[in-house]
Each structure stands twice: as structure tokens, then as C-alpha cells.
Amino acid sequence: MSLRDIEINDSYRSDEYNDLGTSFVGKVLEESTIYKRAVGFFSSSALIKLSRGLSYFLSHHGAHIYFVVSPILTEDDIEAIKKGYERRQIVEKALLREFKDTKDEFECERLNLLCHLIEENILDIKVADMSNLNQNKLTGMFHEKIGLFIDENENKVAFSGSLNESDNAFSNNFESIQVFKSWEESKRVSIIEDDFDRLWNNQTNSLEVYNFPEAVKNRLFQYRKIAHGRYINIKRMLLTSGLSKTLLAYLIWELVQEKLSRL
């Protein structure tokens, strides 16, 4: 299947869809090989949400995620910036502050998966923040929310709207997004893709985009395990995906969990 083969609406709004994550993001992600996403805020729950529904996505050869996040700055953070403290240090502390304790083993496993995805160069994370060169916007923040899915046939689905990558945004908040398909509105898709690519390559005016801070990455990697503790025989045909045995084992376990949850 490709992105052309699934039903994708032109817009999604919480008054018609109880869970935008299931109704849109998860469904489209399953048929994609590339996922480019910029979100307004960073939190550990956003990472956990990102890890859900990756089973089918990871089964595609060359699967890759580009994830841009932004810090949640408090009034104290803003005051420190005004006083001239090093902005990147403040941002790093803000990102670390949003790492909450996991609720259960399942969330630990999901963060563990993300660690392995980073190690295998399947997931890349960058931080977007206001540039120090723009003195008039030092207390502002990156608040854009856009996304792009690409399948193995170069079909593309882009979206823009209020939706963040979190449980609250997907299921509890009132959110809306506008969706554009390359086979119907190629110009609108190209605009969003160009916006993201310039963002990723640190070519957006007023913003500074840089690699995920080592201190925050180290905090995430506290959840890393040598393996996922799921000892499953992996069929030879799956090895052609190019994923490690660890990720393949997790992929199969995730598929089993999805099937069980629907019983």
C-alpha cells in the first residue's frame, strides 16, 4: 500500500475525531518511510507518544524520523535570559525539567526503543529556539507545528495546525489540523516541506536550530537497555528490513500488543 491507498481527509478537528493520533497520525505513519515533525514543546511524554504506532513504520526499508522540539520556558527562565544568562544553558535546563518519571514498565520500554532508534540513526532530534541575534525576540519561543509524511513512492502528506505530539493533544485537548496531499495540492505540500527543511538545516530567520543537547540525550539514555527483554524468534524474511535484531524483536512484540489490545 501507499499513502494514495488510504482515506485521508482534508482536515481533522476534535469535534469530529476523539483521537487525532489514531484517526490521522498513526494511520498515515503506517504507510510512510519518512516522518518530518516540528512541535511546539518538548516533554518526555512527547517522546513516548512519538514511539507509539511505529511497528509498521519501522518495517519499511529506510525508515527515518526527523523531530524538531522546542523548550518550555518559565517566567524564571525568561527573567534569566533578560539578565543576560547563557540562553543555551537555560534551554538545556528547561528540556531536562520536562523529563518526568515514567508511569510503568511499558513507558520505560518505549523510551528504550527511542534510544536504539537514535543509536541506529533512524531517529534524529533537534532543538529550535529563538536566535540570540534577534534582541527583540529573546523572550519568545518556537511555537510552529507542522509535519510531513513521505512513502516509498515519494507520495507526500503534509499537515499544519494546533496539534502537538502528546497524549493531551491527541486525546484530551481540542485541536485541529489542515492536511494537504502531494497528488492533489503539490504546491501547498512543497511549501510545508521547504519550511521544515530550512528549519532542520538552521536556515530560518529569527531561529537557531541545533542538535539535541548531550545532557538531555544522556537523560534519555538512562532508559536504554542492551536488549528489550523480548526473546522472540525472528523470521529470516524480516532481516531484509535492515533493522537490528533488537529493533525487529521490539517490532514484533509491538505488533502482538496491538493485536491483543483490539481483542
URKA-V433264 format. One record per residue. N is the residue number from 0. RES is the residue in one letter. SS is DSSP state (h for helix, s for strand, l for the rest). NEAR is the number of other C-alpha atoms within 8 Angstrom. D_CENTER is the distance of its C-alpha to the mean C-alpha in whole Angstrom. Layout:
N&RES&SS&NEAR&D_CENTER  N&RES&SS&NEAR&D_CENTER
This chain:
0&M&l&5&23  1&S&l&11&21  2&L&h&13&19  3&R&h&7&22  4&D&h&6&24  5&I&l&7&21  6&E&l&5&22  7&I&l&5&20  8&N&l&6&21  9&D&l&7&21  10&S&s&8&20  11&Y&s&13&19  12&R&s&11&20  13&S&l&12&20  14&D&l&6&24  15&E&l&6&24  16&Y&l&9&21  17&N&l&7&20  18&D&l&9&17  19&L&h&13&15  20&G&h&9&12  21&T&h&8&15  22&S&h&9&17  23&F&h&10&14  24&V&h&9&11  25&G&h&10&12  26&K&h&9&15  27&V&h&11&14  28&L&h&13&11  29&E&h&11&14  30&E&l&12&16  31&S&l&16&14  32&T&l&16&14  33&I&s&12&11  34&Y&s&13&8  35&K&s&11&8  36&R&s&13&5  37&A&s&12&7  38&V&l&15&8  39&G&l&11&11  40&F&l&10&11  41&F&l&12&10  42&S&l&10&11  43&S&h&9&11  44&S&h&10&11  45&A&h&11&7  46&L&h&11&7  47&I&h&11&9  48&K&h&10&8  49&L&h&9&5  50&S&h&11&8  51&R&l&8&10  52&G&l&10&12  53&L&h&10&11  54&S&h&12&15  55&Y&h&10&16  56&F&h&13&13  57&L&h&10&14  58&S&l&10&17  59&H&l&10&17  60&H&l&8&19  61&G&l&7&17  62&A&l&12&13  63&H&s&10&11  64&I&s&11&7  65&Y&s&11&7  66&F&s&12&5  67&V&s&12&7  68&V&s&13&8  69&S&l&14&12  70&P&l&12&14  71&I&l&9&16  72&L&l&10&20  73&T&l&6&23  74&E&h&6&26  75&D&h&7&27  76&D&h&10&25  77&I&h&10&26  78&E&h&8&29  79&A&h&10&29  80&I&h&13&27  81&K&h&9&30  82&K&l&6&33  83&G&l&7&31  84&Y&l&8&29  85&E&l&7&27  86&R&h&9&24  87&R&h&6&22  88&Q&h&7&23  89&I&h&12&23  90&V&h&10&19  91&E&h&11&19  92&K&h&8&21  93&A&h&12&18  94&L&h&13&15  95&L&h&10&17  96&R&h&7&19  97&E&l&10&16  98&F&l&10&15  99&K&l&8&17  100&D&l&4&19  101&T&l&7&18  102&K&l&5&20  103&D&l&6&21  104&E&h&7&21  105&F&h&6&18  106&E&h&10&16  107&C&h&10&17  108&E&h&10&17  109&R&h&11&13  110&L&h&14&13  111&N&h&13&15  112&L&h&13&13  113&L&h&11&10  114&C&h&12&13  115&H&h&10&15  116&L&h&10&12  117&I&h&10&12  118&E&h&7&16  119&E&l&7&16  120&N&l&8&14  121&I&l&10&12  122&L&s&12&9  123&D&s&9&9  124&I&s&10&8  125&K&s&12&10  126&V&s&12&12  127&A&s&13&14  128&D&s&11&17  129&M&s&14&20  130&S&l&10&23  131&N&l&7&26  132&L&l&5&28  133&N&l&9&27  134&Q&h&6&30  135&N&h&4&30  136&K&h&9&26  137&L&l&11&26  138&T&l&8&25  139&G&l&6&22  140&M&l&9&18  141&F&l&10&16  142&H&l&8&15  143&E&l&7&14  144&K&l&13&11  145&I&s&13&11  146&G&s&13&9  147&L&s&14&11  148&F&s&14&12  149&I&s&14&14  150&D&l&13&17  151&E&l&8&19  152&N&l&6&22  153&E&l&6&20  154&N&l&13&20  155&K&s&13&17  156&V&s&13&15  157&A&s&14&14  158&F&s&12&14  159&S&s&11&14  160&G&s&10&15  161&S&l&8&15  162&L&l&11&12  163&N&l&10&9  164&E&l&11&7  165&S&l&10&10  166&D&h&10&13  167&N&h&7&15  168&A&h&12&13  169&F&h&14&13  170&S&h&10&16  171&N&h&7&18  172&N&l&8&18  173&F&l&8&20  174&E&l&11&17  175&S&s&11&18  176&I&s&12&16  177&Q&s&10&18  178&V&s&12&17  179&F&s&13&19  180&K&s&12&20  181&S&l&13&21  182&W&l&7&24  183&E&l&6&25  184&E&l&9&24  185&S&h&10&23  186&K&h&7&24  187&R&h&9&21  188&V&h&14&19  189&S&h&9&20  190&I&h&8&20  191&I&h&13&16  192&E&h&10&15  193&D&h&8&18  194&D&h&8&16  195&F&h&13&13  196&D&h&8&15  197&R&h&10&17  198&L&h&11&15  199&W&h&10&13  200&N&l&7&17  201&N&l&10&18  202&Q&l&7&20  203&T&l&8&20  204&N&l&4&23  205&S&l&9&23  206&L&s&11&19  207&E&s&10&19  208&V&s&12&16  209&Y&s&8&16  210&N&s&7&15  211&F&l&9&13  212&P&l&7&16  213&E&h&6&18  214&A&h&8&19  215&V&h&11&16  216&K&h&9&15  217&N&h&8&18  218&R&h&10&18  219&L&h&10&15  220&F&h&9&17  221&Q&h&6&20  222&Y&h&11&18  223&R&l&11&18  224&K&l&6&21  225&I&l&4&23  226&A&l&6&23  227&H&l&11&21  228&G&l&4&25  229&R&l&8&24  230&Y&l&5&27  231&I&l&7&27  232&N&l&5&29  233&I&l&9&27  234&K&l&6&29  235&R&h&6&30  236&M&h&5&28  237&L&h&9&25  238&L&h&12&25  239&T&h&7&25  240&S&h&9&21  241&G&l&7&21  242&L&l&8&19  243&S&l&7&21  244&K&h&8&23  245&T&h&8&21  246&L&h&10&18  247&L&h&12&20  248&A&h&14&22  249&Y&h&11&18  250&L&h&13&18  251&I&h&10&21  252&W&h&10&21  253&E&h&9&18  254&L&h&9&20  255&V&h&8&23  256&Q&h&8&21  257&E&h&8&20  258&K&h&8&23  259&L&h&7&25  260&S&h&6&23  261&R&l&5&25  262&L&l&4&28
